[in-house]
Amino acid sequence: MDSPPFKTRFAPSPTGLLHLGNIRTALFNYLLARQAGGIFLLRLEDTDAMRGHEKYARALADDLRWLSLEWNEGAGAGGQQGPYAQSERGAIYKEYFAALEESGQAYPCFCSEHELAIARKTAIAGGRPPRYSGKCRVLSRADVAARFGRGEPATWRFRVAEGARLEFEDKVRGPQAFATSDIGDFIIRRSDGTPAFFFCNAIDDAVMGVTLVVRGEDHLTNTPRQIMLLRALGLTVPEYAHIALVVGADGAPLSKRTGSRSVQELREQGFLPAAIHNYLARLGHSYDDNSLLTLDRLAALFSVTRLHRAPARYDEAQLMHWQREALLHLSADEIWRSMGEPVHALVPPDKREAFISAVRANVIFPAEALRWAQIVFTDTLAMTHPAHAAITAAGEEFFDVLRRALEKHGTDFKAVSDMLRQALAVNGKSLFQPLRAVLTGELDGPEMAKLLPLIGVDRARKRISKYLAS
């Protein structure tokens, strides 16, 4: 009999925009499936109670497609095990819940939240695991019927075998062992009739044929419960790999406050998919090759054996490094497209190639390209304070000579700067800082030898006159 195809999954809850931590999990699952020639599944863990999840479901699909993390099965792609949204799978969950109830492995619990809270506090104070006491597991059928007859609300719990030991091999964290006595009977259906998260999650993984579940280590304690459920139902248990969480500089889980941004924000800022791929694939995972890798190459070299157990620390500088590397690998046409429509509207068609050549080594994001397009091709120039100070320190004579140099040599920057050097005996910062400052309003930036021909003599002359008059 053929073994089932290798299958991973990404199962987000569409309650907001995808952030770096979410997309890293998606990327790891995608890379593993692609390397194995297997299936990458997208499943939406929504509920009927969610509001507005359709908007976020569309947004996360757009984000995945922008990053080229195309799924082979699931929402929007189809497959044999649909539907692929939790909110549409209620009948499937009821079927498996009924099987547990009929076999006596699920029972109603009438304990109130107040009772349970007191029991948890008492257990913790006594140094015991805060597990359910099992108070309702011994109720007779008559007692249960009577309490339902009085309209008492009840959750449903899974009956966990006492005194057993559940073991499994985690692909990242190695051998894992849990005492069932520490787990206790856990809720699989709430009093309002909705199934618990990890019940649906486990059923869907098994029914959809997921062979490897790659998820955050914060789900590790759910795993023994899910394994028990699947075994009780006679369903296939997948393998598990619990990856390290991403943390900020303070060691706390990454949040918006500590630098986490949505994929949408990264895209709007101008980050390239290749930069995000290369950064996140190395966030808690190691490669011997430190060059920029294509998605195919990242997949070919990805391995669960190279996943780290220690928390993965988010580093903005590393993300910026990969953005620079990704830009270096773009063609001139790709650079131009990445700069965006506002830049395209300012740069004359006959100056396009020269502009790209001038600024590509100095811009990381479209906003920076736009800034240099405005500097070069408009008459509105914002002057930084350091640039203004450099102009003041240079004195009027410097700019009188600069005017004459432009009249004589035009946009030949080397000839212009040589004339200033010889006439005024200036060099280094004393020469180049005021020269750059008056022409661009900045003290740093692209090579002036490439910028001056784009600025032109007329615009350069006007800028000199303006700042000498101010």
C-alpha positions in Angstrom: 0.0 0.0 0.0 1.4 3.4 -1.0 2.2 5.8 1.9 0.2 9.0 2.0 1.8 12.0 0.4 3.9 14.3 2.5 1.7 17.2 3.6 2.2 20.3 5.7 -0.3 22.9 6.5 -0.7 26.6 7.5 -3.9 27.1 9.5 -4.2 30.7 10.5 -7.1 32.3 12.3 -8.3 35.2 10.1 -8.8 37.7 13.0 -6.2 40.2 11.7 -3.4 40.8 9.3 -0.6 38.3 9.0 2.5 39.3 10.9 6.1 38.2 10.8 5.7 35.3 13.2 2.7 34.0 11.3 4.3 34.2 7.9 7.5 32.5 9.2 5.4 29.5 10.2 3.8 29.5 6.7 7.2 29.7 5.1 8.6 26.8 7.1 5.7 24.6 6.1 5.9 25.7 2.5 9.6 25.0 2.3 9.3 21.5 3.8 6.5 20.6 1.4 8.3 21.9 -1.6 11.5 20.2 -0.7 9.7 16.8 -0.4 7.6 17.3 -3.5 4.6 17.2 -1.2 1.5 19.3 -0.5 1.2 22.6 1.2 -2.3 23.0 2.6 -4.0 26.3 3.6 -6.8 25.9 6.1 -8.8 28.7 7.8 -9.4 28.2 11.5 -12.4 30.6 11.7 -15.6 30.2 13.5 -19.2 31.2 12.9 -18.9 33.6 15.8 -16.2 35.6 14.0 -17.1 39.0 12.5 -15.3 40.4 9.5 -13.1 37.3 9.0 -13.8 37.2 5.3 -11.9 40.5 4.9 -8.9 39.1 6.8 -9.1 35.7 4.9 -8.8 37.6 1.6 -5.9 39.7 3.0 -3.9 36.6 4.2 -4.5 34.9 0.8 -3.2 38.1 -0.9 -0.2 38.2 1.4 0.7 34.5 0.7 0.4 35.0 -3.0 2.6 38.2 -2.9 5.2 36.1 -1.2 4.8 33.3 -3.8 3.8 30.9 -1.0 1.2 29.2 -3.2 -0.7 26.4 -1.6 -1.6 23.2 -3.4 -4.7 22.4 -1.5 -7.2 24.4 0.6 -9.1 27.6 0.6 -9.4 28.8 -3.0 -7.3 25.9 -4.4 -9.8 23.0 -3.8 -9.0 19.5 -2.8 -10.7 16.2 -1.7 -11.0 17.0 2.0 -12.9 20.3 1.9 -14.4 22.5 3.0 -11.2 24.2 4.2 -12.8 26.7 6.6 -13.5 25.6 10.2 -16.8 27.4 10.2 -18.1 25.1 7.4 -17.0 21.8 9.0 -19.5 21.7 11.9 -21.1 18.4 10.7 -17.7 16.7 10.6 -16.9 17.7 14.2 -20.3 16.5 15.4 -19.7 13.1 13.8 -16.5 12.6 15.6 -17.8 14.0 18.8 -20.8 11.6 18.7 -18.3 8.7 18.3 -16.5 9.7 21.5 -19.8 10.1 23.3 -21.1 6.7 22.2 -17.9 5.0 23.3 -18.1 6.6 26.7 -14.9 8.6 26.1 -16.7 11.9 26.4 -19.0 12.9 29.2 -20.9 16.1 30.3 -19.4 18.3 33.0 -21.8 20.6 34.9 -19.1 22.4 37.0 -19.4 26.2 36.9 -16.5 28.5 36.0 -16.5 29.7 39.6 -16.1 26.1 40.9 -13.3 25.4 38.4 -11.4 28.6 39.2 -11.4 27.7 42.9 -10.2 24.2 42.2 -7.4 25.5 40.0 -6.2 28.0 42.7 -6.4 25.3 45.4 -4.3 22.9 43.2 -1.7 25.5 42.5 -1.5 26.5 46.1 -0.9 22.9 47.0 1.9 22.5 44.4 -0.3 20.2 42.2 -1.0 20.6 38.4 -4.2 22.6 37.9 -6.0 19.7 36.3 -9.7 18.9 36.5 -10.7 16.8 39.5 -12.9 14.4 37.5 -15.9 15.3 39.7 -18.5 14.8 37.0 -17.0 11.7 35.3 -18.7 9.5 37.9 -22.2 10.9 37.5 -24.8 8.3 36.7 -27.0 8.4 33.6 -29.9 9.3 35.8 -28.1 12.2 37.4 -27.0 13.4 34.0 -30.5 13.2 32.6 -32.0 15.0 35.6 -29.5 17.9 35.3 -30.1 18.3 31.6 -33.8 18.1 32.4 -33.4 21.1 34.7 -31.7 23.0 31.9 -28.2 23.0 33.5 -25.5 24.0 31.0 -22.7 21.5 30.5 -19.4 21.3 28.8 -18.2 18.0 27.5 -14.9 16.5 28.5 -12.6 13.8 27.1 -12.1 10.9 29.6 -8.3 10.6 30.1 -6.9 7.3 31.3 -5.4 7.5 34.8 -1.8 6.7 35.6 -0.7 6.4 31.9 2.3 8.0 30.2 1.9 9.5 26.7 5.1 9.8 24.7 5.9 11.1 21.2 9.0 12.2 19.3 9.0 15.9 18.4 11.0 16.6 15.2 12.6 19.6 16.8 12.5 19.0 20.5 13.2 15.3 20.6 11.4 12.8 22.9 8.4 14.2 24.8 6.6 12.5 27.7 3.5 13.6 29.6 1.8 11.9 32.6 -1.9 11.7 31.9 -2.6 12.3 35.6 -1.1 15.8 35.1 -3.4 16.5 32.2 -6.7 15.4 33.5 -10.0 15.3 31.6 -10.1 18.2 29.2 -13.0 20.1 27.5 -13.7 19.2 23.9 -17.0 20.9 23.5 -18.1 24.2 25.2 -21.5 24.6 26.9 -22.8 26.6 23.9 -22.2 23.5 21.7 -19.1 24.8 19.9 -16.0 22.5 19.8 -12.8 23.4 21.5 -10.0 24.7 19.3 -7.6 21.8 19.6 -10.4 19.3 19.0 -11.2 20.8 15.6 -7.5 21.3 14.9 -6.6 17.7 15.5 -9.6 16.3 13.6 -8.8 18.4 10.6 -5.1 17.5 10.5 -6.0 13.8 10.6 -8.9 13.9 8.1 -7.0 16.1 5.7 -4.0 13.8 5.7 -1.5 16.2 7.2 1.7 14.2 7.8 3.8 16.8 9.6 2.4 19.6 11.8 4.9 22.5 12.1 3.8 25.0 14.6 4.9 27.2 17.5 6.2 25.7 20.7 3.3 27.4 22.5 1.2 24.6 21.1 3.3 21.8 22.6 1.1 21.2 25.6 -1.9 20.7 23.2 -0.2 17.9 21.4 -0.7 15.1 24.0 -4.4 15.9 24.2 -4.7 15.8 20.4 -2.8 12.5 20.2 -5.2 11.0 22.7 -8.2 12.2 20.8 -6.9 10.9 17.5 -6.0 7.5 18.9 -9.4 7.2 20.6 -11.1 7.9 17.2 -8.8 5.5 15.3 -7.4 8.4 13.2 -3.9 8.7 12.0 -1.6 10.8 14.2 0.7 13.1 12.3 4.2 13.9 13.2 4.9 17.1 15.1 7.6 19.8 15.0 7.3 22.6 17.5 9.4 25.5 16.4 10.9 28.2 18.6 8.9 31.4 19.0 10.1 34.7 17.7 11.0 37.2 20.4 12.0 40.8 20.5 15.2 42.4 21.8 13.8 42.2 25.3 13.3 38.4 25.0 9.5 38.7 25.2 7.3 37.3 22.4 7.5 39.5 19.3 4.7 42.1 19.3 3.8 45.3 17.4 5.4 47.2 20.2 8.7 45.4 19.8 8.9 45.5 16.0 6.5 43.0 14.6 4.8 44.3 11.4 2.2 43.0 9.2 3.1 41.6 5.8 0.9 44.4 4.4 3.0 47.0 6.1 6.2 45.5 4.9 4.9 45.4 1.3 3.7 49.0 1.5 7.1 50.1 2.8 8.7 48.4 -0.2 10.3 45.3 1.2 10.9 42.7 -1.5 9.6 39.1 -1.1 13.1 37.7 -1.6 14.3 39.7 1.4 11.5 38.4 3.6 12.1 34.8 2.4 15.8 35.0 3.1 15.4 36.6 6.5 12.6 34.5 7.9 14.1 31.2 6.6 17.1 31.9 8.7 15.1 33.0 11.8 15.5 30.0 14.0 17.0 27.9 11.2 20.5 27.8 9.8 22.0 27.5 6.3 25.6 27.0 5.4 25.1 29.2 2.4 24.9 32.9 3.5 24.2 34.3 0.0 20.8 35.4 -1.2 18.9 32.3 -2.2 15.9 31.8 -4.4 12.7 30.2 -2.9 13.6 27.0 -4.7 17.1 27.0 -3.2 15.8 27.8 0.3 13.5 24.8 0.0 16.2 22.5 -1.3 18.5 23.3 1.7 15.8 23.5 4.4 15.7 20.8 7.1 13.9 20.2 10.4 17.3 19.0 11.8 18.5 22.6 11.4 15.6 24.2 13.3 16.8 25.7 16.6 15.2 25.1 20.0 16.3 28.4 21.5 14.0 31.4 20.9 14.5 33.1 17.6 15.4 36.8 18.2 14.0 39.3 15.7 16.7 41.6 14.3 15.7 44.5 12.2 19.2 45.0 10.9 19.3 41.5 9.5 16.0 42.1 7.7 17.5 45.3 6.2 20.6 43.4 5.2 18.5 41.0 3.1 16.6 43.9 1.6 19.8 45.3 0.3 20.9 41.9 -0.9 17.7 41.4 -2.7 17.9 44.9 -4.4 21.4 44.1 -5.6 20.0 41.1 -7.5 17.3 43.0 -9.3 17.6 44.1 -13.0 17.3 47.8 -13.9 13.7 47.1 -15.1 12.8 45.4 -11.8 14.4 48.3 -9.8 12.3 50.7 -11.8 9.1 48.8 -11.2 9.8 48.6 -7.5 10.2 52.4 -7.2 6.5 52.9 -7.9 4.2 55.2 -9.8 5.1 58.5 -7.9 8.7 58.1 -9.0 7.7 57.2 -12.6 5.6 60.4 -12.8 8.7 62.6 -11.9 11.5 61.0 -13.9 11.5 62.0 -17.6 11.6 58.9 -19.9 15.0 59.9 -21.4 16.5 60.2 -17.9 15.2 56.9 -16.5 18.3 54.7 -17.0 20.6 57.5 -15.7 18.4 58.0 -12.7 18.4 54.3 -11.8 22.2 54.1 -12.2 22.6 57.2 -10.0 20.5 56.2 -7.1 20.1 52.4 -7.0 23.0 51.9 -4.6 21.6 54.5 -2.1 17.9 53.6 -2.0 16.3 50.7 -0.1 12.7 51.7 -0.3 10.4 53.5 -2.8 10.1 56.5 -0.5 13.8 57.0 -0.7 13.7 56.8 -4.5 10.9 59.3 -4.5 13.0 61.7 -2.3 15.8 61.6 -4.8 13.5 62.0 -7.8 12.1 65.1 -6.1 15.6 66.4 -5.4 16.7 65.9 -8.9 13.7 66.8 -11.0 11.7 69.4 -9.0 12.3 72.9 -7.9 11.2 72.3 -4.4 14.2 71.4 -2.3 14.1 70.7 1.5 17.4 71.6 3.1 18.6 69.7 6.2 20.1 71.6 9.1 23.6 70.0 8.6 23.5 70.9 4.9 22.5 74.5 5.7 25.4 74.7 8.2 27.8 73.4 5.6 26.7 76.1 3.1 27.0 78.9 5.7 30.5 77.7 6.7 31.7 77.6 3.1 31.1 81.4 2.5 30.0 83.3 -0.6 33.3 83.1 -2.4 32.9 79.3 -2.6 29.6 79.7 -4.5 30.8 82.5 -6.7 33.5 80.1 -8.0 31.0 77.3 -8.2 28.8 79.5 -10.5 31.7 80.2 -12.8 32.7 76.5 -12.8 29.2 75.5 -13.9 29.2 78.1 -16.7 32.6 76.9 -17.9 32.3 73.1 -17.4 28.6 72.4 -17.4 27.6 69.2 -15.6 31.1 67.7 -15.7 31.3 67.2 -12.0 35.0 66.3 -11.9 35.9 69.5 -13.8 33.7 71.6 -11.6 35.2 70.2 -8.4 38.7 70.5 -9.7 38.2 74.2 -10.5 36.9 74.8 -6.9 39.9 72.9 -5.5 42.4 74.9 -7.4 40.8 78.3 -7.0 40.1 78.0 -3.2 42.7 75.4 -2.1 39.9 73.3 -0.5 39.6 69.5 -0.4 37.8 66.7 1.3 34.7 67.7 3.3 35.4 71.4 2.9 35.0 70.9 -0.9 32.4 68.2 -1.3 30.0 68.9 1.6 29.0 72.5 0.7 28.9 71.5 -3.0 26.5 68.6 -2.4 24.5 70.6 0.2 23.7 73.4 -2.1 22.8 71.1 -5.0 20.8 68.5 -3.1 20.0 69.8 0.4 21.8 66.7 1.8 25.3 65.9 3.0 25.1 62.3 1.9 23.7 60.4 -1.1 24.4 59.1 -4.6 27.5 60.1 -6.5 27.4 63.7 -7.5 29.1 62.9 -10.8 25.9 61.0 -11.7 23.4 63.4 -10.0 24.7 66.7 -11.5 23.9 65.8 -15.1 20.4 64.9 -14.0 19.9 68.2 -12.0 21.3 70.2 -14.9 23.1 73.6 -15.0 19.9 75.8 -14.9 18.5 74.1 -11.9 21.9 74.1 -10.2 22.3 77.8 -10.8 18.9 78.6 -9.3 19.7 76.6 -6.2 23.0 78.4 -5.6 21.2 81.8 -6.0 18.4 80.8 -3.7 20.5 79.7 -0.8 23.0 82.6 -1.1 20.0 84.9 -0.9 18.5 83.2 2.2 
